[in-house]
Amino acid sequence: MSWEATQWANKQRLRLPQEQLVLLCVANCADPEGVAFTWWKRKEHWWTYLVDHTRLSRATIFRHLNTIEGLGLGRRQKIVAVDGTVRFVMELDLEKFVDMEAADVDEPQHLDSQSHSETGTICNQSHGETVPVSLVRLQEKNLSESPDSLPDPSQAPSGLSKEDSTPAIRNPHAFEQFKSLCGGPPSAYPQLLIEEWNRLTPEKEAQLLHGAAGLGALRARNARGLVGPLKLIRNSILWSDYGRHAPQPSLSAPPRAWHALGSVEWRGRAALYAIIGREMPEAKPNERGEKGADFLGSLPQAGLVLAQFADNLGQVRKCDWVFLHAPDDRFGDDMAIAVDRDRPKIAAWRERVHECLGIAVAATVTKLPFPVAIRQPGTNATIETNYGKGLWVPTEWPPAKGSTDPPNPTTSDDDEFMKQQGLG
């Protein structure tokens, strides 16, 4: 049930109260898009539901549905899903309003003044009732049903050539894309296809193209029971149904940049790779004979500043670097102060490495040039070892984000930290 559709139906002014009643019952079963009986769960469906709630006969129901379609307020559809399920729905035009009382005042003799040559009858074979309608309404009804009953597209109205009767195409590039995505033979009714296309909003146009991509994908798999472009553009329910089979857009590879061996970029990356414990790629000659390698983009300024800590071949001297202690359950109490002191420095280096390489650096257990005290497993006794958990970095603090200045190796921050701890 959709309050939008019900409110829309209440605003219509039809001639007969039975017509208004049928329209209200159909709107009561519509979704916010105005499509009735789309995902109907009840046992009563379609005309059986309308007969039960209006107390009208089946023949009367269909006669009033013909009138509603003739006024352009709705259009009956026979939906065949991909799995072969057949469902009857009615799509309401929530943007159209009809006031038959005002039309009777303006043109009181409109229907009665028609000659016999301008009127006809429709015999509904399903319920055996004859319904008088005008030829204009008969044409509208035929256009809303199967393409088999559509008029010959080659026949133009009198006084117009075939070229003059062809409507202009809104967004022709997208229209050609739609036909190409659908695949299969071209539509036998190109003018009707253009008219339906011109009624689409930009939002619905994007939804239709997505559904057409799914239809084309199914057609490439030789699936059965597929619809043509005209039926697809008229049935918005099929857009999402076929859209589930649309191919996913392929992600483009990130841009790569070639950097020469010994360049500032190469030396900066060598320092960063040493921090994360990764080997630099092998330098290979390019088409100009220069040695280097491809990388994902270029380093920011904070990464280029680190080039001073590597030579032209990308070699670093970790023995001259600083070791920052990371938390380790094996450390004794005498290491707690060093861990607390280095904790913000490790966090700053992790942030800077992630900015440059997009990698989260982790502290590892490594061999140290100095002994540290650790606890023996299962006891409170401590022993000295040359292996500790932490991070090797060129300086205690990384370069500032976006700064062109080299990292400051002073210990002013350490002195301030020691003073806060009462050790200075």
C-alpha positions as CSV (number, residue, x, y, z in Angstrom):
1,M,0.0,0.0,0.0
2,S,1.3,3.4,-0.9
3,W,-0.2,6.7,0.4
4,E,1.2,8.5,-2.6
5,A,-0.8,6.4,-5.0
6,T,-3.9,6.5,-2.8
7,Q,-3.7,10.3,-2.5
8,W,-3.2,10.6,-6.2
9,A,-6.3,8.4,-6.9
10,N,-8.4,10.6,-4.5
11,K,-7.6,13.7,-6.6
12,Q,-8.9,12.1,-9.8
13,R,-12.5,13.1,-10.9
14,L,-13.9,10.3,-13.1
15,R,-17.5,10.2,-14.5
16,L,-18.8,7.1,-12.7
17,P,-18.4,6.3,-9.0
18,Q,-17.6,2.7,-10.0
19,E,-14.6,3.9,-12.1
20,Q,-13.4,5.9,-9.1
21,L,-13.8,2.9,-6.8
22,V,-11.8,0.6,-9.1
23,L,-9.1,3.2,-9.4
24,L,-8.9,3.6,-5.6
25,C,-8.6,-0.2,-5.1
26,V,-5.8,-0.4,-7.7
27,A,-4.0,2.5,-6.1
28,N,-4.4,0.8,-2.7
29,C,-2.3,-2.1,-4.0
30,A,0.4,0.1,-5.6
31,D,4.0,0.7,-4.5
32,P,5.4,4.2,-4.1
33,E,6.3,4.1,-7.9
34,G,2.7,3.6,-8.7
35,V,2.9,-0.1,-9.8
36,A,0.1,-2.2,-8.4
37,F,0.5,-5.9,-7.5
38,T,4.2,-5.9,-7.9
39,W,5.2,-8.0,-5.0
40,W,1.8,-9.2,-4.0
41,K,1.8,-11.8,-1.2
42,R,-2.0,-12.4,-0.8
43,K,-3.8,-15.4,-2.4
44,E,-6.2,-13.0,-4.1
45,H,-4.4,-11.3,-7.0
46,W,-5.3,-9.0,-9.8
47,W,-9.0,-9.0,-10.8
48,T,-10.0,-11.4,-8.0
49,Y,-8.8,-8.9,-5.5
50,L,-10.7,-6.1,-7.3
51,V,-13.9,-8.1,-7.5
52,D,-13.8,-9.0,-3.8
53,H,-13.2,-5.4,-2.7
54,T,-15.5,-3.5,-5.1
55,R,-18.4,-6.1,-5.3
56,L,-18.4,-5.6,-9.0
57,S,-18.5,-8.3,-11.6
58,R,-15.3,-9.3,-13.5
59,A,-16.7,-7.9,-16.8
60,T,-17.5,-4.6,-15.1
61,I,-14.0,-4.5,-13.6
62,F,-12.3,-4.9,-17.0
63,R,-14.7,-2.3,-18.6
64,H,-13.6,0.3,-16.0
65,L,-10.0,-0.7,-16.4
66,N,-10.3,0.0,-20.1
67,T,-11.7,3.4,-19.3
68,I,-8.9,4.1,-16.8
69,E,-6.3,3.1,-19.5
70,G,-8.1,5.2,-22.1
71,L,-7.7,8.2,-19.9
72,G,-4.0,7.6,-19.6
73,L,-4.1,7.1,-15.8
74,G,-2.7,3.6,-16.0
75,R,-1.5,0.7,-18.1
76,R,-1.8,-3.0,-17.6
77,Q,1.4,-5.1,-18.0
78,K,2.2,-8.7,-18.2
79,I,5.5,-9.3,-16.6
80,V,7.7,-12.3,-17.3
81,A,10.6,-12.5,-14.9
82,V,13.9,-14.1,-15.6
83,D,12.9,-17.3,-13.8
84,G,9.8,-17.6,-16.0
85,T,7.3,-16.4,-13.4
86,V,4.3,-14.6,-15.0
87,R,2.7,-11.7,-13.1
88,F,0.0,-9.2,-14.0
89,V,0.5,-5.7,-12.8
90,M,-0.9,-2.2,-13.5
91,E,1.4,0.8,-13.7
92,L,-0.2,4.1,-12.7
93,D,0.9,7.4,-14.0
94,L,1.2,9.4,-10.8
95,E,2.0,12.6,-12.7
96,K,-1.3,12.7,-14.6
97,F,-4.6,14.2,-13.3
98,V,-8.1,13.9,-14.9
99,D,-11.2,15.9,-14.1
100,M,-14.0,14.5,-16.2
101,E,-16.6,16.9,-14.6
102,A,-14.7,19.9,-15.9
103,A,-14.4,18.2,-19.3
104,D,-18.1,17.7,-19.4
105,V,-18.7,21.4,-18.7
106,D,-16.2,22.5,-21.4
107,E,-17.3,20.0,-24.0
108,P,-20.8,18.6,-23.1
109,Q,-21.4,17.1,-26.5
110,H,-17.9,15.7,-27.0
111,L,-18.8,12.0,-26.7
112,D,-22.3,12.3,-28.1
113,S,-21.3,14.2,-31.2
114,Q,-19.1,11.5,-32.6
115,S,-20.3,9.9,-35.7
116,H,-20.7,6.1,-36.1
117,S,-17.6,6.1,-38.3
118,E,-15.5,7.5,-35.4
119,T,-16.6,4.9,-32.8
120,G,-16.1,1.2,-32.4
121,T,-16.5,-1.6,-30.0
122,I,-14.2,-3.9,-28.1
123,C,-15.3,-7.4,-27.3
124,N,-13.4,-8.7,-24.3
125,Q,-13.1,-12.4,-25.0
126,S,-12.1,-13.2,-21.4
127,H,-15.5,-12.1,-20.0
128,G,-17.7,-11.8,-23.1
129,E,-18.7,-8.2,-22.7
130,T,-18.9,-5.6,-25.4
131,V,-17.5,-2.2,-24.5
132,P,-18.1,1.0,-26.7
133,V,-14.9,3.1,-27.0
134,S,-13.6,5.7,-29.3
135,L,-10.9,4.9,-31.9
136,V,-8.5,7.2,-30.0
137,R,-9.0,5.2,-26.9
138,L,-8.8,2.0,-28.9
139,Q,-5.4,3.1,-30.2
140,E,-4.2,4.0,-26.7
141,K,-5.2,0.6,-25.5
142,N,-3.4,-1.2,-28.3
143,L,-0.3,0.8,-27.7
144,S,-0.3,-0.3,-24.0
145,E,-0.6,-4.0,-24.9
146,S,1.6,-6.4,-26.9
147,P,3.7,-5.1,-29.8
148,D,1.7,-7.5,-32.1
149,S,-1.3,-5.1,-32.0
150,L,0.7,-2.0,-32.6
151,P,0.2,0.0,-35.8
152,D,2.6,-0.2,-38.7
153,P,5.5,2.2,-37.9
154,S,6.0,2.9,-41.6
155,Q,2.5,4.6,-41.8
156,A,2.9,8.3,-41.0
157,P,-0.1,10.5,-40.2
158,S,-1.8,12.2,-43.2
159,G,-0.1,15.3,-44.4
160,L,3.3,14.3,-42.9
161,S,6.1,12.4,-44.4
162,K,7.8,9.6,-42.5
163,E,10.8,11.8,-41.7
164,D,8.6,14.6,-40.4
165,S,6.7,12.3,-38.1
166,T,9.8,11.0,-36.4
167,P,10.1,12.7,-33.0
168,A,13.4,14.3,-31.8
169,I,15.5,12.2,-29.5
170,R,16.4,13.6,-26.1
171,N,20.0,12.7,-25.2
172,P,20.7,10.7,-28.5
173,H,24.1,9.4,-27.3
174,A,22.5,7.6,-24.3
175,F,19.6,6.4,-26.5
176,E,22.1,4.7,-28.9
177,Q,23.9,3.3,-25.8
178,F,20.6,1.8,-24.6
179,K,19.9,0.1,-27.9
180,S,23.4,-1.2,-28.0
181,L,23.2,-2.6,-24.5
182,C,19.9,-4.4,-25.1
183,G,21.4,-6.3,-28.1
184,G,19.3,-8.5,-30.3
185,P,17.3,-7.3,-33.3
186,P,16.3,-3.7,-33.6
187,S,12.8,-2.7,-32.4
188,A,10.1,-2.9,-35.1
189,Y,8.5,0.3,-33.7
190,P,11.3,2.9,-33.5
191,Q,9.0,5.9,-33.2
192,L,7.3,4.4,-30.2
193,L,10.6,3.6,-28.7
194,I,11.7,7.2,-29.0
195,E,8.5,8.5,-27.5
196,E,8.9,6.3,-24.5
197,W,12.6,7.3,-24.2
198,N,11.7,11.0,-24.2
199,R,9.4,10.5,-21.3
200,L,12.2,9.3,-19.0
201,T,13.7,11.5,-16.3
202,P,17.6,11.5,-16.0
203,E,17.3,9.3,-12.9
204,K,15.1,6.7,-14.6
205,E,17.3,6.9,-17.7
206,A,20.3,5.7,-15.6
207,Q,18.2,2.9,-14.1
208,L,17.0,1.8,-17.5
209,L,20.6,1.7,-18.9
210,H,21.6,-0.5,-15.9
211,G,18.8,-2.9,-16.7
212,A,19.7,-2.9,-20.4
213,A,23.2,-3.9,-19.5
214,G,21.8,-6.9,-17.6
215,L,19.5,-7.8,-20.4
216,G,22.5,-7.7,-22.8
217,A,24.5,-9.9,-20.5
218,L,21.7,-12.5,-20.4
219,R,21.4,-12.3,-24.1
220,A,25.1,-13.0,-24.5
221,R,24.5,-16.2,-22.4
222,N,21.7,-17.3,-24.8
223,A,19.1,-17.0,-22.1
224,R,15.5,-17.6,-23.0
225,G,12.3,-15.5,-22.5
226,L,14.1,-12.2,-22.9
227,V,12.2,-9.0,-23.8
228,G,12.9,-6.5,-26.5
229,P,13.9,-2.8,-26.0
230,L,10.3,-1.5,-26.3
231,K,8.9,-3.8,-23.6
232,L,11.9,-3.2,-21.4
233,I,11.6,0.6,-21.5
234,R,7.9,0.3,-20.7
235,N,8.3,-2.0,-17.7
236,S,10.2,-0.4,-15.0
237,I,9.9,-3.5,-12.9
238,L,12.2,-5.3,-15.2
239,W,14.9,-2.7,-14.9
240,S,15.9,-3.9,-11.4
241,D,15.2,-7.5,-12.3
242,Y,17.6,-7.5,-15.3
243,G,20.0,-5.0,-13.5
244,R,21.0,-7.8,-11.1
245,H,22.7,-9.5,-14.1
246,A,24.6,-6.4,-15.3
247,P,28.4,-6.9,-15.3
248,Q,30.3,-5.1,-12.6
249,P,32.4,-2.2,-13.8
250,S,36.1,-3.1,-13.9
251,L,38.3,-1.1,-11.5
252,S,41.1,0.8,-13.3
253,A,44.6,0.1,-12.1
254,P,46.1,2.8,-9.9
255,P,48.5,5.1,-11.8
256,R,52.2,4.1,-11.7
257,A,55.3,6.2,-11.9
258,W,58.8,5.3,-13.0
259,H,61.6,6.6,-10.8
260,A,65.3,6.3,-11.6
261,L,67.9,4.7,-9.4
262,G,69.6,7.2,-7.1
263,S,66.9,9.8,-7.5
264,V,65.4,11.6,-4.4
265,E,62.3,9.5,-4.9
266,W,64.3,6.3,-4.9
267,R,66.3,7.1,-1.9
268,G,63.3,8.3,0.1
269,R,61.5,5.0,-0.7
270,A,64.6,3.0,0.3
271,A,64.5,4.6,3.8
272,L,60.8,3.9,4.1
273,Y,61.2,0.3,2.9
274,A,63.9,-0.2,5.5
275,I,61.5,1.0,8.2
276,I,58.9,-1.5,7.3
277,G,61.4,-4.3,6.7
278,R,60.9,-4.7,3.0
279,E,63.4,-5.1,0.1
280,M,63.5,-2.5,-2.6
281,P,62.6,-3.8,-6.1
282,E,65.4,-4.6,-8.5
283,A,66.4,-1.6,-10.6
284,K,65.9,-2.5,-14.3
285,P,66.7,-0.4,-17.4
286,N,63.8,1.3,-19.2
287,E,63.5,2.0,-23.0
288,R,66.0,4.9,-22.6
289,G,68.5,2.6,-20.8
290,E,68.1,4.3,-17.4
291,K,67.8,2.0,-14.4
292,G,64.9,2.3,-12.0
293,A,61.5,0.8,-11.2
294,D,57.8,1.5,-11.3
295,F,56.0,2.5,-8.1
296,L,52.4,3.4,-7.3
297,G,52.5,7.2,-7.7
298,S,55.0,9.5,-6.0
299,L,55.9,10.2,-2.4
300,P,54.6,13.2,-0.6
301,Q,57.1,15.8,0.7
302,A,57.5,14.1,4.0
303,G,58.7,11.0,2.3
304,L,61.2,12.8,0.0
305,V,62.8,14.4,3.1
306,L,63.9,10.9,4.2
307,A,66.1,10.6,1.1
308,Q,69.1,11.9,3.1
309,F,69.2,8.6,5.1
310,A,70.0,6.4,2.0
311,D,72.8,6.5,-0.5
312,N,72.4,6.6,-4.3
313,L,72.0,2.8,-4.4
314,G,69.3,2.8,-1.9
315,Q,71.4,1.3,0.9
316,V,70.8,2.4,4.5
317,R,72.9,2.1,7.7
318,K,70.5,0.8,10.4
319,C,73.3,0.8,12.9
320,D,73.2,4.6,12.9
321,W,69.4,4.6,13.3
322,V,67.3,4.8,16.5
323,F,65.5,1.9,18.0
324,L,62.1,2.7,19.5
325,H,60.8,0.3,22.1
326,A,57.3,-1.1,21.6
327,P,55.2,-2.7,24.4
328,D,56.3,-6.3,25.1
329,D,55.0,-8.6,27.9
330,R,58.5,-10.0,28.3
331,F,60.0,-6.7,29.2
332,G,60.9,-6.1,32.8
333,D,59.8,-3.2,34.9
334,D,62.9,-1.2,34.2
335,M,61.9,-1.0,30.5
336,A,58.4,0.4,31.2
337,I,59.8,4.0,31.2
338,A,61.5,3.5,27.8
339,V,58.3,2.0,26.3
340,D,56.1,4.9,27.6
341,R,58.7,7.4,26.2
342,D,58.8,5.8,22.7
343,R,55.0,5.1,22.4
344,P,54.1,8.5,20.9
345,K,57.1,8.4,18.6
346,I,56.1,5.0,17.2
347,A,52.6,6.3,16.6
348,A,54.0,9.4,14.8
349,W,56.2,7.2,12.5
350,R,53.3,4.8,11.8
351,E,51.2,7.8,10.7
352,R,53.9,9.1,8.4
353,V,54.7,5.7,6.8
354,H,51.0,5.2,6.1
355,E,50.8,8.6,4.5
356,C,53.7,7.8,2.2
357,L,53.1,4.1,1.4
358,G,49.6,3.4,2.6
359,I,51.0,0.6,4.7
360,A,50.5,0.0,8.5
361,V,54.0,-0.6,9.9
362,A,54.2,-3.0,12.8
363,A,56.8,-3.4,15.6
364,T,58.9,-6.6,15.3
365,V,61.3,-8.5,17.4
366,T,64.8,-7.7,16.2
367,K,68.5,-8.0,17.3
368,L,69.7,-5.0,19.2
369,P,73.3,-3.7,19.7
370,F,72.6,-3.3,23.4
371,P,71.1,-5.7,26.0
372,V,67.6,-5.5,27.4
373,A,66.0,-7.2,30.4
374,I,63.2,-9.6,29.8
375,R,61.3,-12.0,32.1
376,Q,61.8,-15.7,31.9
377,P,58.6,-17.6,31.0
378,G,56.7,-18.9,34.0
379,T,58.9,-17.0,36.6
380,N,59.5,-13.5,37.8
381,A,63.2,-13.7,37.2
382,T,64.7,-11.5,34.4
383,I,67.5,-12.1,32.1
384,E,69.4,-9.9,29.6
385,T,69.1,-10.5,25.9
386,N,70.0,-8.7,22.7
387,Y,66.6,-9.2,21.2
388,G,63.8,-6.7,21.7
389,K,60.5,-5.6,20.2
390,G,60.3,-2.3,18.5
391,L,60.9,-0.2,15.4
392,W,64.2,1.0,13.7
393,V,63.8,4.6,12.4
394,P,66.3,7.2,11.1
395,T,65.4,9.7,13.9
396,E,63.3,9.6,17.0
397,W,60.6,11.8,15.5
398,P,59.4,11.7,11.8
399,P,59.3,14.8,9.6
400,A,56.2,16.9,9.9
401,K,53.4,16.4,7.4
402,G,54.1,18.5,4.3
403,S,57.3,19.8,5.7
404,T,60.4,20.3,3.6
405,D,62.7,20.4,6.7
406,P,64.6,17.3,7.7
407,P,63.6,15.5,10.9
408,N,65.0,17.2,14.0
409,P,67.2,14.8,15.9
410,T,67.3,16.8,19.1
411,T,66.3,15.3,22.4
412,S,64.3,18.3,23.7
413,D,61.1,16.2,23.7
414,D,62.9,13.4,25.6
415,D,64.2,15.9,28.1
416,E,60.7,17.2,28.6
417,F,59.3,13.7,29.0
418,M,62.0,12.8,31.6
419,K,61.1,16.0,33.5
420,Q,57.4,15.0,33.6
421,Q,58.4,11.6,34.9
422,G,60.6,13.2,37.6
423,L,63.8,11.8,36.2
424,G,65.4,14.9,34.8
